[in-house]
Amino acid sequence: MQVCRAIGDVHGEALAYNCVGVDFMKLGDMDPIYYNDSITYHMKHKEIADVAGKFLAHINLGIIYNQVGDYEKSSINH
């Protein structure tokens, strides 16, 4: 992420946030404490992504919020 940010590669930075967010989502399947980190990275992804990336971030956030039982936020993101 830092390299992409340093060279101005916003698309690469967004993809990195998505990848880290997915990694934390998978860790959250084993220990739910990681879901908060996943939400953080997917929110960062959503903030800087293009339209397609924002769509993907919302899907991932919907899945995570469903996993933690926040069905309202899950519904909003889906």
Distance bins in CASP14 RR format, pairs under 12 A and 6 or more apart:
PFRMAT RR
TARGET T0000
AUTHOR 0000-0000-0000
RMODE 2
METHOD distances of the structure
MODEL  1
1 7 0 0 0 0 0 1 0 0 0 0 0
1 8 0 0 0 0 0 1 0 0 0 0 0
1 9 0 0 0 0 1 0 0 0 0 0 0
1 10 0 0 0 0 0 1 0 0 0 0 0
1 12 0 0 0 0 1 0 0 0 0 0 0
1 13 1 0 1 0 0 0 0 0 0 0 0
1 14 0 0 0 0 1 0 0 0 0 0 0
1 15 0 0 0 0 1 0 0 0 0 0 0
1 16 1 0 1 0 0 0 0 0 0 0 0
1 17 1 0 0 1 0 0 0 0 0 0 0
1 18 0 0 0 0 0 1 0 0 0 0 0
1 19 0 0 0 0 1 0 0 0 0 0 0
1 20 1 0 0 1 0 0 0 0 0 0 0
1 21 0 0 0 0 0 1 0 0 0 0 0
1 41 0 0 0 0 1 0 0 0 0 0 0
1 44 0 0 0 0 1 0 0 0 0 0 0
1 45 0 0 0 0 0 1 0 0 0 0 0
1 48 0 0 0 0 0 1 0 0 0 0 0
2 8 0 0 0 0 0 1 0 0 0 0 0
2 9 0 0 0 0 0 1 0 0 0 0 0
2 12 0 0 0 0 0 1 0 0 0 0 0
2 13 0 0 0 0 1 0 0 0 0 0 0
2 16 0 0 0 0 1 0 0 0 0 0 0
2 17 0 0 0 0 0 1 0 0 0 0 0
3 9 1 0 0 1 0 0 0 0 0 0 0
3 12 0 0 0 0 1 0 0 0 0 0 0
3 13 0 0 0 0 1 0 0 0 0 0 0
3 16 0 0 0 0 1 0 0 0 0 0 0
4 10 1 0 0 1 0 0 0 0 0 0 0
4 11 0 0 0 0 1 0 0 0 0 0 0
4 12 1 0 1 0 0 0 0 0 0 0 0
4 13 1 1 0 0 0 0 0 0 0 0 0
4 14 0 0 0 0 1 0 0 0 0 0 0
4 15 0 0 0 0 1 0 0 0 0 0 0
4 16 1 0 0 1 0 0 0 0 0 0 0
4 17 0 0 0 0 1 0 0 0 0 0 0
4 19 0 0 0 0 0 1 0 0 0 0 0
4 48 0 0 0 0 0 1 0 0 0 0 0
5 11 0 0 0 0 0 1 0 0 0 0 0
5 12 0 0 0 0 1 0 0 0 0 0 0
5 13 1 0 1 0 0 0 0 0 0 0 0
5 14 0 0 0 0 0 1 0 0 0 0 0
5 16 0 0 0 0 1 0 0 0 0 0 0
5 17 0 0 0 0 0 1 0 0 0 0 0
5 44 0 0 0 0 0 1 0 0 0 0 0
5 48 0 0 0 0 1 0 0 0 0 0 0
6 12 0 0 0 0 0 1 0 0 0 0 0
6 13 0 0 0 0 1 0 0 0 0 0 0
7 13 0 0 0 0 1 0 0 0 0 0 0
8 14 0 0 0 0 0 1 0 0 0 0 0
8 48 0 0 0 0 0 1 0 0 0 0 0
9 15 0 0 0 0 1 0 0 0 0 0 0
9 16 0 0 0 0 1 0 0 0 0 0 0
9 48 0 0 0 0 0 1 0 0 0 0 0
10 16 0 0 0 0 0 1 0 0 0 0 0
10 17 0 0 0 0 0 1 0 0 0 0 0
10 44 0 0 0 0 0 1 0 0 0 0 0
10 45 0 0 0 0 0 1 0 0 0 0 0
10 47 0 0 0 0 0 1 0 0 0 0 0
10 48 1 0 1 0 0 0 0 0 0 0 0
10 49 0 0 0 0 1 0 0 0 0 0 0
10 50 0 0 0 0 1 0 0 0 0 0 0
10 53 0 0 0 0 0 1 0 0 0 0 0
11 17 0 0 0 0 0 1 0 0 0 0 0
11 18 0 0 0 0 0 1 0 0 0 0 0
11 45 0 0 0 0 0 1 0 0 0 0 0
11 48 0 0 0 0 1 0 0 0 0 0 0
11 49 0 0 0 0 1 0 0 0 0 0 0
11 50 1 0 0 1 0 0 0 0 0 0 0
11 52 0 0 0 0 0 1 0 0 0 0 0
11 53 0 0 0 0 1 0 0 0 0 0 0
12 18 0 0 0 0 1 0 0 0 0 0 0
12 19 0 0 0 0 1 0 0 0 0 0 0
12 20 0 0 0 0 0 1 0 0 0 0 0
12 45 0 0 0 0 0 1 0 0 0 0 0
12 48 0 0 0 0 1 0 0 0 0 0 0
12 49 0 0 0 0 1 0 0 0 0 0 0
12 50 0 0 0 0 0 1 0 0 0 0 0
12 53 0 0 0 0 0 1 0 0 0 0 0
13 19 0 0 0 0 0 1 0 0 0 0 0
13 20 0 0 0 0 0 1 0 0 0 0 0
13 41 0 0 0 0 0 1 0 0 0 0 0
13 44 0 0 0 0 1 0 0 0 0 0 0
13 45 0 0 0 0 1 0 0 0 0 0 0
13 47 0 0 0 0 0 1 0 0 0 0 0
13 48 1 0 0 1 0 0 0 0 0 0 0
13 49 0 0 0 0 1 0 0 0 0 0 0
13 50 0 0 0 0 0 1 0 0 0 0 0
13 53 0 0 0 0 0 1 0 0 0 0 0
14 20 0 0 0 0 0 1 0 0 0 0 0
14 21 0 0 0 0 0 1 0 0 0 0 0
14 41 0 0 0 0 0 1 0 0 0 0 0
14 42 0 0 0 0 0 1 0 0 0 0 0
14 43 0 0 0 0 0 1 0 0 0 0 0
14 44 0 0 0 0 1 0 0 0 0 0 0
14 45 1 0 1 0 0 0 0 0 0 0 0
14 46 0 0 0 0 1 0 0 0 0 0 0
14 47 0 0 0 0 1 0 0 0 0 0 0
14 48 1 0 1 0 0 0 0 0 0 0 0
14 49 1 0 1 0 0 0 0 0 0 0 0
14 50 1 0 0 1 0 0 0 0 0 0 0
14 51 0 0 0 0 0 1 0 0 0 0 0
14 52 0 0 0 0 1 0 0 0 0 0 0
14 53 1 0 0 1 0 0 0 0 0 0 0
14 54 0 0 0 0 1 0 0 0 0 0 0
14 56 0 0 0 0 1 0 0 0 0 0 0
14 57 0 0 0 0 1 0 0 0 0 0 0
15 21 0 0 0 0 0 1 0 0 0 0 0
15 22 0 0 0 0 0 1 0 0 0 0 0
15 41 0 0 0 0 0 1 0 0 0 0 0
15 44 0 0 0 0 0 1 0 0 0 0 0
15 45 0 0 0 0 1 0 0 0 0 0 0
15 48 0 0 0 0 0 1 0 0 0 0 0
15 49 0 0 0 0 1 0 0 0 0 0 0
15 50 0 0 0 0 0 1 0 0 0 0 0
15 52 0 0 0 0 0 1 0 0 0 0 0
15 53 0 0 0 0 1 0 0 0 0 0 0
15 56 0 0 0 0 1 0 0 0 0 0 0
15 57 0 0 0 0 0 1 0 0 0 0 0
16 22 0 0 0 0 0 1 0 0 0 0 0
16 23 0 0 0 0 0 1 0 0 0 0 0
16 41 0 0 0 0 1 0 0 0 0 0 0
16 44 0 0 0 0 1 0 0 0 0 0 0
16 45 0 0 0 0 1 0 0 0 0 0 0
16 48 0 0 0 0 0 1 0 0 0 0 0
16 49 0 0 0 0 0 1 0 0 0 0 0
17 23 0 0 0 0 0 1 0 0 0 0 0
17 24 0 0 0 0 0 1 0 0 0 0 0
17 37 0 0 0 0 0 1 0 0 0 0 0
17 38 0 0 0 0 0 1 0 0 0 0 0
17 39 0 0 0 0 0 1 0 0 0 0 0
17 40 0 0 0 0 1 0 0 0 0 0 0
17 41 1 0 1 0 0 0 0 0 0 0 0
17 42 1 0 0 1 0 0 0 0 0 0 0
17 43 0 0 0 0 1 0 0 0 0 0 0
17 44 1 0 1 0 0 0 0 0 0 0 0
17 45 1 1 0 0 0 0 0 0 0 0 0
17 46 0 0 0 0 1 0 0 0 0 0 0
17 47 0 0 0 0 1 0 0 0 0 0 0
17 48 1 0 0 1 0 0 0 0 0 0 0
17 49 0 0 0 0 1 0 0 0 0 0 0
17 53 0 0 0 0 1 0 0 0 0 0 0
17 54 0 0 0 0 0 1 0 0 0 0 0
17 56 0 0 0 0 0 1 0 0 0 0 0
17 57 0 0 0 0 1 0 0 0 0 0 0
17 60 0 0 0 0 0 1 0 0 0 0 0
18 24 0 0 0 0 0 1 0 0 0 0 0
18 25 0 0 0 0 0 1 0 0 0 0 0
18 38 0 0 0 0 0 1 0 0 0 0 0
18 41 1 0 0 1 0 0 0 0 0 0 0
18 42 1 0 0 1 0 0 0 0 0 0 0
18 43 0 0 0 0 0 1 0 0 0 0 0
18 44 0 0 0 0 1 0 0 0 0 0 0
18 45 1 0 1 0 0 0 0 0 0 0 0
18 46 0 0 0 0 1 0 0 0 0 0 0
18 47 0 0 0 0 0 1 0 0 0 0 0
18 48 0 0 0 0 0 1 0 0 0 0 0
18 49 1 0 0 1 0 0 0 0 0 0 0
18 50 0 0 0 0 0 1 0 0 0 0 0
18 52 0 0 0 0 0 1 0 0 0 0 0
18 53 1 0 0 1 0 0 0 0 0 0 0
18 54 0 0 0 0 0 1 0 0 0 0 0
18 55 0 0 0 0 0 1 0 0 0 0 0
18 56 1 0 0 1 0 0 0 0 0 0 0
18 57 1 0 0 1 0 0 0 0 0 0 0
18 58 0 0 0 0 0 1 0 0 0 0 0
18 59 0 0 0 0 0 1 0 0 0 0 0
18 60 1 0 0 1 0 0 0 0 0 0 0
18 61 0 0 0 0 0 1 0 0 0 0 0
19 25 0 0 0 0 0 1 0 0 0 0 0
19 26 0 0 0 0 0 1 0 0 0 0 0
19 38 0 0 0 0 0 1 0 0 0 0 0
19 41 0 0 0 0 1 0 0 0 0 0 0
19 42 0 0 0 0 0 1 0 0 0 0 0
19 44 0 0 0 0 0 1 0 0 0 0 0
19 45 0 0 0 0 1 0 0 0 0 0 0
19 56 0 0 0 0 0 1 0 0 0 0 0
19 60 0 0 0 0 0 1 0 0 0 0 0
20 26 0 0 0 0 0 1 0 0 0 0 0
20 27 0 0 0 0 0 1 0 0 0 0 0
20 34 0 0 0 0 0 1 0 0 0 0 0
20 37 0 0 0 0 1 0 0 0 0 0 0
20 38 0 0 0 0 1 0 0 0 0 0 0
20 39 0 0 0 0 0 1 0 0 0 0 0
20 40 0 0 0 0 1 0 0 0 0 0 0
20 41 1 0 1 0 0 0 0 0 0 0 0
20 42 0 0 0 0 1 0 0 0 0 0 0
20 43 0 0 0 0 0 1 0 0 0 0 0
20 44 0 0 0 0 1 0 0 0 0 0 0
20 45 0 0 0 0 1 0 0 0 0 0 0
20 60 0 0 0 0 0 1 0 0 0 0 0
21 27 0 0 0 0 1 0 0 0 0 0 0
21 28 0 0 0 0 0 1 0 0 0 0 0
21 34 0 0 0 0 1 0 0 0 0 0 0
21 35 0 0 0 0 1 0 0 0 0 0 0
21 36 0 0 0 0 0 1 0 0 0 0 0
21 37 1 0 0 1 0 0 0 0 0 0 0
21 38 1 0 1 0 0 0 0 0 0 0 0
21 39 0 0 0 0 1 0 0 0 0 0 0
21 40 0 0 0 0 1 0 0 0 0 0 0
21 41 1 1 0 0 0 0 0 0 0 0 0
21 42 1 0 1 0 0 0 0 0 0 0 0
21 43 0 0 0 0 1 0 0 0 0 0 0
21 44 0 0 0 0 1 0 0 0 0 0 0
21 45 1 0 0 1 0 0 0 0 0 0 0
21 46 0 0 0 0 0 1 0 0 0 0 0
21 56 0 0 0 0 0 1 0 0 0 0 0
21 57 0 0 0 0 1 0 0 0 0 0 0
21 60 1 0 0 1 0 0 0 0 0 0 0
21 61 0 0 0 0 1 0 0 0 0 0 0
21 63 0 0 0 0 0 1 0 0 0 0 0
21 64 0 0 0 0 1 0 0 0 0 0 0
22 28 0 0 0 0 0 1 0 0 0 0 0
22 29 0 0 0 0 0 1 0 0 0 0 0
22 34 0 0 0 0 0 1 0 0 0 0 0
22 37 0 0 0 0 0 1 0 0 0 0 0
22 38 1 0 0 1 0 0 0 0 0 0 0
22 41 0 0 0 0 1 0 0 0 0 0 0
22 42 0 0 0 0 1 0 0 0 0 0 0
22 45 0 0 0 0 1 0 0 0 0 0 0
22 56 0 0 0 0 1 0 0 0 0 0 0
22 57 0 0 0 0 0 1 0 0 0 0 0
22 59 0 0 0 0 0 1 0 0 0 0 0
22 60 1 0 0 1 0 0 0 0 0 0 0
22 61 0 0 0 0 0 1 0 0 0 0 0
22 63 0 0 0 0 1 0 0 0 0 0 0
22 64 0 0 0 0 0 1 0 0 0 0 0
23 29 0 0 0 0 0 1 0 0 0 0 0
23 30 0 0 0 0 0 1 0 0 0 0 0
23 34 0 0 0 0 1 0 0 0 0 0 0
23 37 0 0 0 0 1 0 0 0 0 0 0
23 38 0 0 0 0 1 0 0 0 0 0 0
23 41 0 0 0 0 1 0 0 0 0 0 0
23 42 0 0 0 0 0 1 0 0 0 0 0
23 60 0 0 0 0 0 1 0 0 0 0 0
24 30 0 0 0 0 0 1 0 0 0 0 0
24 31 0 0 0 0 0 1 0 0 0 0 0
24 32 0 0 0 0 0 1 0 0 0 0 0
24 33 0 0 0 0 1 0 0 0 0 0 0
24 34 1 0 1 0 0 0 0 0 0 0 0
24 35 1 0 0 1 0 0 0 0 0 0 0
24 36 0 0 0 0 1 0 0 0 0 0 0
24 37 1 0 1 0 0 0 0 0 0 0 0
24 38 1 1 0 0 0 0 0 0 0 0 0
24 39 0 0 0 0 1 0 0 0 0 0 0
24 40 0 0 0 0 1 0 0 0 0 0 0
24 41 1 0 0 1 0 0 0 0 0 0 0
24 42 0 0 0 0 1 0 0 0 0 0 0
24 43 0 0 0 0 0 1 0 0 0 0 0
24 44 0 0 0 0 0 1 0 0 0 0 0
24 45 0 0 0 0 0 1 0 0 0 0 0
24 60 0 0 0 0 0 1 0 0 0 0 0
24 64 0 0 0 0 1 0 0 0 0 0 0
24 67 0 0 0 0 0 1 0 0 0 0 0
25 31 0 0 0 0 0 1 0 0 0 0 0
25 32 0 0 0 0 0 1 0 0 0 0 0
25 34 1 0 0 1 0 0 0 0 0 0 0
25 35 1 0 0 1 0 0 0 0 0 0 0
25 36 0 0 0 0 0 1 0 0 0 0 0
25 37 0 0 0 0 1 0 0 0 0 0 0
25 38 1 0 1 0 0 0 0 0 0 0 0
25 39 0 0 0 0 1 0 0 0 0 0 0
25 40 0 0 0 0 0 1 0 0 0 0 0
25 41 0 0 0 0 1 0 0 0 0 0 0
25 42 0 0 0 0 1 0 0 0 0 0 0
25 45 0 0 0 0 0 1 0 0 0 0 0
25 57 0 0 0 0 0 1 0 0 0 0 0
25 59 0 0 0 0 0 1 0 0 0 0 0
25 60 1 0 0 1 0 0 0 0 0 0 0
25 61 0 0 0 0 1 0 0 0 0 0 0
25 62 0 0 0 0 0 1 0 0 0 0 0
25 63 1 0 0 1 0 0 0 0 0 0 0
25 64 1 0 1 0 0 0 0 0 0 0 0
25 65 0 0 0 0 0 1 0 0 0 0 0
25 66 0 0 0 0 0 1 0 0 0 0 0
25 67 1 0 0 1 0 0 0 0 0 0 0
25 68 0 0 0 0 0 1 0 0 0 0 0
26 34 0 0 0 0 1 0 0 0 0 0 0
26 35 0 0 0 0 0 1 0 0 0 0 0
26 37 0 0 0 0 0 1 0 0 0 0 0
26 38 0 0 0 0 1 0 0 0 0 0 0
26 60 0 0 0 0 0 1 0 0 0 0 0
26 63 0 0 0 0 0 1 0 0 0 0 0
26 64 0 0 0 0 0 1 0 0 0 0 0
26 67 0 0 0 0 0 1 0 0 0 0 0
27 33 0 0 0 0 1 0 0 0 0 0 0
27 34 1 1 0 0 0 0 0 0 0 0 0
27 35 0 0 0 0 1 0 0 0 0 0 0
27 36 0 0 0 0 0 1 0 0 0 0 0
27 37 1 0 0 1 0 0 0 0 0 0 0
27 38 1 0 0 1 0 0 0 0 0 0 0
27 41 0 0 0 0 0 1 0 0 0 0 0
27 64 0 0 0 0 0 1 0 0 0 0 0
27 67 0 0 0 0 0 1 0 0 0 0 0
28 34 1 1 0 0 0 0 0 0 0 0 0
28 35 1 0 1 0 0 0 0 0 0 0 0
28 36 0 0 0 0 1 0 0 0 0 0 0
28 37 0 0 0 0 1 0 0 0 0 0 0
28 38 1 0 0 1 0 0 0 0 0 0 0
28 39 0 0 0 0 0 1 0 0 0 0 0
28 63 0 0 0 0 0 1 0 0 0 0 0
28 64 0 0 0 0 1 0 0 0 0 0 0
28 67 1 0 0 1 0 0 0 0 0 0 0
28 68 0 0 0 0 1 0 0 0 0 0 0
29 35 0 0 0 0 1 0 0 0 0 0 0
29 38 0 0 0 0 0 1 0 0 0 0 0
29 63 0 0 0 0 0 1 0 0 0 0 0
29 64 0 0 0 0 0 1 0 0 0 0 0
29 67 1 0 0 1 0 0 0 0 0 0 0
29 68 0 0 0 0 0 1 0 0 0 0 0
30 67 0 0 0 0 0 1 0 0 0 0 0
31 37 0 0 0 0 0 1 0 0 0 0 0
31 38 0 0 0 0 0 1 0 0 0 0 0
31 67 0 0 0 0 0 1 0 0 0 0 0
32 38 0 0 0 0 0 1 0 0 0 0 0
32 39 0 0 0 0 0 1 0 0 0 0 0
32 64 0 0 0 0 0 1 0 0 0 0 0
32 67 1 0 0 1 0 0 0 0 0 0 0
32 68 1 0 0 1 0 0 0 0 0 0 0
32 69 0 0 0 0 0 1 0 0 0 0 0
33 39 0 0 0 0 0 1 0 0 0 0 0
33 68 0 0 0 0 0 1 0 0 0 0 0
34 40 0 0 0 0 0 1 0 0 0 0 0
34 41 0 0 0 0 0 1 0 0 0 0 0
34 64 0 0 0 0 1 0 0 0 0 0 0
34 67 0 0 0 0 0 1 0 0 0 0 0
34 68 0 0 0 0 0 1 0 0 0 0 0
35 41 0 0 0 0 0 1 0 0 0 0 0
35 42 0 0 0 0 0 1 0 0 0 0 0
35 60 0 0 0 0 0 1 0 0 0 0 0
35 61 0 0 0 0 0 1 0 0 0 0 0
35 62 0 0 0 0 0 1 0 0 0 0 0
35 63 0 0 0 0 1 0 0 0 0 0 0
35 64 1 0 1 0 0 0 0 0 0 0 0
35 65 0 0 0 0 1 0 0 0 0 0 0
35 66 0 0 0 0 0 1 0 0 0 0 0
35 67 1 0 0 1 0 0 0 0 0 0 0
35 68 1 0 1 0 0 0 0 0 0 0 0
35 69 0 0 0 0 1 0 0 0 0 0 0
35 70 0 0 0 0 1 0 0 0 0 0 0
35 73 0 0 0 0 0 1 0 0 0 0 0
35 74 0 0 0 0 0 1 0 0 0 0 0
36 42 0 0 0 0 0 1 0 0 0 0 0
36 43 0 0 0 0 0 1 0 0 0 0 0
36 64 0 0 0 0 1 0 0 0 0 0 0
36 65 0 0 0 0 0 1 0 0 0 0 0
36 67 0 0 0 0 0 1 0 0 0 0 0
36 68 0 0 0 0 1 0 0 0 0 0 0
36 70 0 0 0 0 0 1 0 0 0 0 0
37 43 0 0 0 0 0 1 0 0 0 0 0
37 44 0 0 0 0 0 1 0 0 0 0 0
37 64 0 0 0 0 0 1 0 0 0 0 0
38 44 0 0 0 0 0 1 0 0 0 0 0
38 45 0 0 0 0 0 1 0 0 0 0 0
38 57 0 0 0 0 0 1 0 0 0 0 0
38 60 1 0 0 1 0 0 0 0 0 0 0
38 61 0 0 0 0 1 0 0 0 0 0 0
38 62 0 0 0 0 0 1 0 0 0 0 0
38 63 0 0 0 0 1 0 0 0 0 0 0
38 64 1 0 1 0 0 0 0 0 0 0 0
38 65 0 0 0 0 0 1 0 0 0 0 0
38 67 0 0 0 0 1 0 0 0 0 0 0
38 68 0 0 0 0 1 0 0 0 0 0 0
39 45 0 0 0 0 0 1 0 0 0 0 0
39 46 0 0 0 0 0 1 0 0 0 0 0
39 57 0 0 0 0 0 1 0 0 0 0 0
39 60 0 0 0 0 1 0 0 0 0 0 0
39 61 1 0 0 1 0 0 0 0 0 0 0
39 62 0 0 0 0 1 0 0 0 0 0 0
39 63 0 0 0 0 0 1 0 0 0 0 0
39 64 1 0 1 0 0 0 0 0 0 0 0
39 65 1 0 0 1 0 0 0 0 0 0 0
39 66 0 0 0 0 0 1 0 0 0 0 0
39 67 0 0 0 0 0 1 0 0 0 0 0
39 68 0 0 0 0 1 0 0 0 0 0 0
39 70 0 0 0 0 1 0 0 0 0 0 0
39 73 0 0 0 0 1 0 0 0 0 0 0
39 74 0 0 0 0 0 1 0 0 0 0 0
39 77 0 0 0 0 0 1 0 0 0 0 0
40 46 0 0 0 0 0 1 0 0 0 0 0
40 47 0 0 0 0 0 1 0 0 0 0 0
40 57 0 0 0 0 0 1 0 0 0 0 0
40 60 0 0 0 0 0 1 0 0 0 0 0
40 61 0 0 0 0 0 1 0 0 0 0 0
40 64 0 0 0 0 0 1 0 0 0 0 0
41 47 0 0 0 0 0 1 0 0 0 0 0
41 48 0 0 0 0 0 1 0 0 0 0 0
41 49 0 0 0 0 0 1 0 0 0 0 0
41 57 0 0 0 0 1 0 0 0 0 0 0
41 60 0 0 0 0 1 0 0 0 0 0 0
41 61 0 0 0 0 0 1 0 0 0 0 0
41 64 0 0 0 0 0 1 0 0 0 0 0
42 48 0 0 0 0 0 1 0 0 0 0 0
42 49 0 0 0 0 1 0 0 0 0 0 0
42 53 0 0 0 0 0 1 0 0 0 0 0
42 54 0 0 0 0 0 1 0 0 0 0 0
42 55 0 0 0 0 0 1 0 0 0 0 0
42 56 0 0 0 0 1 0 0 0 0 0 0
42 57 1 0 1 0 0 0 0 0 0 0 0
42 58 0 0 0 0 1 0 0 0 0 0 0
42 59 0 0 0 0 1 0 0 0 0 0 0
42 60 1 0 1 0 0 0 0 0 0 0 0
42 61 1 0 1 0 0 0 0 0 0 0 0
42 62 0 0 0 0 1 0 0 0 0 0 0
42 63 0 0 0 0 1 0 0 0 0 0 0
42 64 1 0 0 1 0 0 0 0 0 0 0
42 65 0 0 0 0 0 1 0 0 0 0 0
42 73 0 0 0 0 0 1 0 0 0 0 0
42 77 0 0 0 0 1 0 0 0 0 0 0
43 49 0 0 0 0 0 1 0 0 0 0 0
43 54 0 0 0 0 0 1 0 0 0 0 0
43 57 1 0 0 1 0 0 0 0 0 0 0
43 58 0 0 0 0 0 1 0 0 0 0 0
43 60 0 0 0 0 0 1 0 0 0 0 0
43 61 1 0 0 1 0 0 0 0 0 0 0
43 62 0 0 0 0 0 1 0 0 0 0 0
43 64 0 0 0 0 0 1 0 0 0 0 0
43 65 0 0 0 0 0 1 0 0 0 0 0
43 73 0 0 0 0 0 1 0 0 0 0 0
43 77 0 0 0 0 0 1 0 0 0 0 0
44 53 0 0 0 0 0 1 0 0 0 0 0
44 54 0 0 0 0 0 1 0 0 0 0 0
44 57 0 0 0 0 1 0 0 0 0 0 0
44 60 0 0 0 0 0 1 0 0 0 0 0
44 61 0 0 0 0 0 1 0 0 0 0 0
45 52 0 0 0 0 0 1 0 0 0 0 0
45 53 1 0 0 1 0 0 0 0 0 0 0
45 54 0 0 0 0 1 0 0 0 0 0 0
45 55 0 0 0 0 0 1 0 0 0 0 0
45 56 1 0 0 1 0 0 0 0 0 0 0
45 57 1 0 1 0 0 0 0 0 0 0 0
45 58 0 0 0 0 1 0 0 0 0 0 0
45 59 0 0 0 0 0 1 0 0 0 0 0
45 60 1 0 0 1 0 0 0 0 0 0 0
45 61 0 0 0 0 1 0 0 0 0 0 0
46 52 0 0 0 0 0 1 0 0 0 0 0
46 53 1 0 0 1 0 0 0 0 0 0 0
46 54 1 0 1 0 0 0 0 0 0 0 0
46 55 0 0 0 0 1 0 0 0 0 0 0
46 56 0 0 0 0 1 0 0 0 0 0 0
46 57 1 1 0 0 0 0 0 0 0 0 0
46 58 1 0 0 1 0 0 0 0 0 0 0
46 59 0 0 0 0 0 1 0 0 0 0 0
46 60 0 0 0 0 1 0 0 0 0 0 0
46 61 1 0 0 1 0 0 0 0 0 0 0
46 62 0 0 0 0 0 1 0 0 0 0 0
46 77 0 0 0 0 1 0 0 0 0 0 0
47 53 0 0 0 0 0 1 0 0 0 0 0
47 54 0 0 0 0 1 0 0 0 0 0 0
47 57 0 0 0 0 1 0 0 0 0 0 0
47 61 0 0 0 0 0 1 0 0 0 0 0
48 54 0 0 0 0 1 0 0 0 0 0 0
48 57 0 0 0 0 1 0 0 0 0 0 0
49 55 0 0 0 0 1 0 0 0 0 0 0
49 56 1 0 0 1 0 0 0 0 0 0 0
49 57 1 0 1 0 0 0 0 0 0 0 0
49 58 0 0 0 0 1 0 0 0 0 0 0
49 59 0 0 0 0 0 1 0 0 0 0 0
49 60 0 0 0 0 0 1 0 0 0 0 0
49 61 0 0 0 0 0 1 0 0 0 0 0
50 56 0 0 0 0 1 0 0 0 0 0 0
50 57 0 0 0 0 0 1 0 0 0 0 0
51 57 0 0 0 0 0 1 0 0 0 0 0
51 58 0 0 0 0 0 1 0 0 0 0 0
52 58 0 0 0 0 0 1 0 0 0 0 0
52 59 0 0 0 0 0 1 0 0 0 0 0
53 59 0 0 0 0 1 0 0 0 0 0 0
53 60 0 0 0 0 1 0 0 0 0 0 0
53 61 0 0 0 0 0 1 0 0 0 0 0
54 60 0 0 0 0 0 1 0 0 0 0 0
54 61 0 0 0 0 0 1 0 0 0 0 0
54 77 0 0 0 0 0 1 0 0 0 0 0
55 61 0 0 0 0 0 1 0 0 0 0 0
55 62 0 0 0 0 0 1 0 0 0 0 0
55 77 0 0 0 0 0 1 0 0 0 0 0
55 78 0 0 0 0 0 1 0 0 0 0 0
56 62 0 0 0 0 0 1 0 0 0 0 0
56 63 0 0 0 0 0 1 0 0 0 0 0
56 77 0 0 0 0 0 1 0 0 0 0 0
57 63 0 0 0 0 0 1 0 0 0 0 0
57 64 0 0 0 0 0 1 0 0 0 0 0
57 77 0 0 0 0 1 0 0 0 0 0 0
57 78 0 0 0 0 0 1 0 0 0 0 0
58 64 0 0 0 0 0 1 0 0 0 0 0
58 65 0 0 0 0 0 1 0 0 0 0 0
58 73 0 0 0 0 0 1 0 0 0 0 0
58 74 0 0 0 0 0 1 0 0 0 0 0
58 75 0 0 0 0 0 1 0 0 0 0 0
58 76 0 0 0 0 1 0 0 0 0 0 0
58 77 1 0 1 0 0 0 0 0 0 0 0
58 78 1 0 0 1 0 0 0 0 0 0 0
59 65 0 0 0 0 0 1 0 0 0 0 0
59 66 0 0 0 0 0 1 0 0 0 0 0
59 74 0 0 0 0 0 1 0 0 0 0 0
59 77 1 0 0 1 0 0 0 0 0 0 0
59 78 1 0 0 1 0 0 0 0 0 0 0
60 66 0 0 0 0 0 1 0 0 0 0 0
60 67 0 0 0 0 0 1 0 0 0 0 0
60 74 0 0 0 0 0 1 0 0 0 0 0
60 77 0 0 0 0 1 0 0 0 0 0 0
60 78 0 0 0 0 0 1 0 0 0 0 0
61 67 0 0 0 0 0 1 0 0 0 0 0
61 68 0 0 0 0 0 1 0 0 0 0 0
61 70 0 0 0 0 0 1 0 0 0 0 0
61 73 1 0 0 1 0 0 0 0 0 0 0
61 74 1 0 0 1 0 0 0 0 0 0 0
61 75 0 0 0 0 0 1 0 0 0 0 0
61 76 0 0 0 0 1 0 0 0 0 0 0
61 77 1 0 1 0 0 0 0 0 0 0 0
61 78 0 0 0 0 1 0 0 0 0 0 0
62 68 0 0 0 0 1 0 0 0 0 0 0
62 69 0 0 0 0 0 1 0 0 0 0 0
62 70 0 0 0 0 1 0 0 0 0 0 0
62 71 0 0 0 0 1 0 0 0 0 0 0
62 72 0 0 0 0 0 1 0 0 0 0 0
62 73 1 0 0 1 0 0 0 0 0 0 0
62 74 1 0 1 0 0 0 0 0 0 0 0
62 75 1 0 0 1 0 0 0 0 0 0 0
62 76 0 0 0 0 1 0 0 0 0 0 0
62 77 1 1 0 0 0 0 0 0 0 0 0
62 78 1 0 1 0 0 0 0 0 0 0 0
63 69 0 0 0 0 0 1 0 0 0 0 0
63 70 0 0 0 0 0 1 0 0 0 0 0
63 73 0 0 0 0 0 1 0 0 0 0 0
63 74 1 0 0 1 0 0 0 0 0 0 0
63 75 0 0 0 0 0 1 0 0 0 0 0
63 77 0 0 0 0 1 0 0 0 0 0 0
63 78 0 0 0 0 1 0 0 0 0 0 0
64 70 0 0 0 0 1 0 0 0 0 0 0
64 73 0 0 0 0 1 0 0 0 0 0 0
64 74 0 0 0 0 1 0 0 0 0 0 0
64 77 0 0 0 0 1 0 0 0 0 0 0
64 78 0 0 0 0 0 1 0 0 0 0 0
65 71 1 0 0 1 0 0 0 0 0 0 0
65 72 0 0 0 0 1 0 0 0 0 0 0
65 73 1 0 1 0 0 0 0 0 0 0 0
65 74 1 1 0 0 0 0 0 0 0 0 0
65 75 0 0 0 0 1 0 0 0 0 0 0
65 76 0 0 0 0 1 0 0 0 0 0 0
65 77 1 0 0 1 0 0 0 0 0 0 0
65 78 0 0 0 0 1 0 0 0 0 0 0
66 72 0 0 0 0 0 1 0 0 0 0 0
66 73 0 0 0 0 1 0 0 0 0 0 0
66 74 1 0 1 0 0 0 0 0 0 0 0
66 75 0 0 0 0 1 0 0 0 0 0 0
66 76 0 0 0 0 0 1 0 0 0 0 0
66 77 0 0 0 0 1 0 0 0 0 0 0
66 78 0 0 0 0 1 0 0 0 0 0 0
67 73 0 0 0 0 0 1 0 0 0 0 0
67 74 0 0 0 0 1 0 0 0 0 0 0
68 74 0 0 0 0 1 0 0 0 0 0 0
69 75 0 0 0 0 0 1 0 0 0 0 0
70 76 0 0 0 0 1 0 0 0 0 0 0
70 77 0 0 0 0 1 0 0 0 0 0 0
71 77 0 0 0 0 0 1 0 0 0 0 0
71 78 0 0 0 0 0 1 0 0 0 0 0
72 78 0 0 0 0 0 1 0 0 0 0 0
END
